[in-house]
């Protein structure tokens, strides 16, 4: 009886471990291109339904007109739909822009005027 119980516990542990591995989040990767004539100074993203923006992805960097950057969102989540917020240089005539995309299916994204 004791060996059957030990076997069941081991089986249950293996199932739990296997499900933990299969639900492990993968990093979301895509290319962001600035298709505007203005400097993109800040880029924020957060999963759809979250009421606040995550930190600025660019940090101290900017994305100049026509430039492309590889973006990796490694937040440990298993969601695909993200809200995105784009802020431009204060001398720009462009307003802050927001969009929602399925980043699991997205290979590249170009922000336009």
KATAUR-V654830 format. One record per backbone hydrogen bond with DSSP energy under -1.0 kcal/mol. NH is the residue of the N-H (numbers start at 1). CO is the residue of the C=O. Records with the same first field share a line. If there is no record, write none. Layout:
NH = CO ; CO
This chain:
5 = 1
6 = 2
7 = 3
8 = 4
9 = 5
10 = 6
11 = 7
12 = 8
13 = 9
14 = 10
15 = 11
16 = 12
17 = 13
18 = 14
19 = 15
20 = 16
21 = 17
22 = 18
23 = 19
24 = 21
28 = 73
30 = 71
31 = 107
32 = 69
33 = 109
34 = 67
35 = 33 ; 111
40 = 63
41 = 87
42 = 87
44 = 85
46 = 83
48 = 81
50 = 47
54 = 45
57 = 43
61 = 58
63 = 40
66 = 34
67 = 64
69 = 32
71 = 30
73 = 28
82 = 101
83 = 46
84 = 99
85 = 44
86 = 97
87 = 42
89 = 39
92 = 89
97 = 86
99 = 84
101 = 82
103 = 80 ; 101
109 = 31
111 = 33
